[in-house]
Amino acid sequence: MPKITSQQLRKRTQASAASAAIKPKTISSPYDKSGGQTKKAAGSSSDGSRHFGPMFNKDLGQHILINPLVSQGIVDKAKLKQTDTVLEVGPGTGNLTVKILEQAKRVIACEADARLAAELTKRVQGGPFQHKLEIIHGDVMKQQLPFFDVCISNTPYQISSPLTFKLIFHRPIFRCAVLMFQREFALRLVARPGDSLYGRLSVNCQLYSKVSHVMSVGKNNFKPPPNVESSVVRIEPLDPPPPVDFEEWDGMVRIAFSRKNKTLAANFKSTATMQMLENNYKTYCAANEVMIEPDFDIKKKVIDVLTSLELAETRASKMDVVDFLKLLSAFHDADIHFC
């Protein structure tokens, strides 16, 4: 056997590494009719969905939806019209985007990852949908949202809450949003009084919109699979929205749910809350030239409001949006404010 010098060995190792580096990767989809026995080049599959070859950016919460049946189900739940402009947040490689383009007049896709934005551009380039797609490259939370009729999103889980409220407060009011969330977050949005997940998030979202759970999605429908199960919710903003100062509302609701299993009286009587409400009351009276009563007692004033509505011994977890609206109105009638 001929001897191989160290220099020859290095050259062979480098040649082998170079060959491996340019070898195309293959990604087998669980929805490949061949059962995964026939290898597909990265970027295509038997169902027409696209998979992105390079590593996904976990910091951006990238989990590409690869099940075409789920994608179609999401689009169906949006009940799109041919005249609709659709905002899609986090389009990824465009598996959901192409199904939206088939039914909508225009799609505005907001993608934070330049690689995926380029992949989506390449996917529609030269096709019948190219003129219908506009791609915004950037963080959706830093963008001024354009006009749209419907929002559809396979939402990066780390922006679930801020995106939800960015959409709810968007004007002009859109028709609906169909959004993919982590299962627990979705269930908190749709929770009703008495449910274990019912809380401040539920109340705040349901104040401004009708929220419904439309679909459960298993982790194996994504590439790469997330660590948790997912759900799709449909959000329909109330039009017109309730005439409520959200900072006032959220300040009150925050106190009510500060200790979920305690009564309203117990939560509102905490020392920090009493001090804050007393300061706010005195500030309001000074600004509006209202005389403060000689025997003023903020604790008595708060308890009187709760008692008048028969809510002193009630827990926030049992109250619906209407109950909270009545409570906020009663506090304002007593010149008690939360911000």
Secondary structure, 3 states (H helix, E strand, C coil): CCCCCHHHHHHHHHHHHHHHHHCCCECCCCCCCCCCCCCCECCCCCCCCCCCCCCCCHHHCCCEECCHHHHHHHHHHHCCCCCCEEEEECCCCCCCHHHHHCCCCEEEEEECCHHHHHHHHHHHCCCCCHHHEEEEECCHHHCCCCCCCEEEEECCHHHHHHHHHHHHCCCCCCCEEEEEEEHHHHHHHHCCCCCCCCCHHHHHHHHHEEEEEEEEECHHHEECCCCCCEEEEEEEECCCCCCCCHHHHHHHHHHHCCCCCCEHHHHHCCHHHHHHHHHHHHHHHHHCCCCCCCCCCHHHHHHHHHHHCCCCCCEHHHCCHHHHHHHHHHHHHCCCCCC
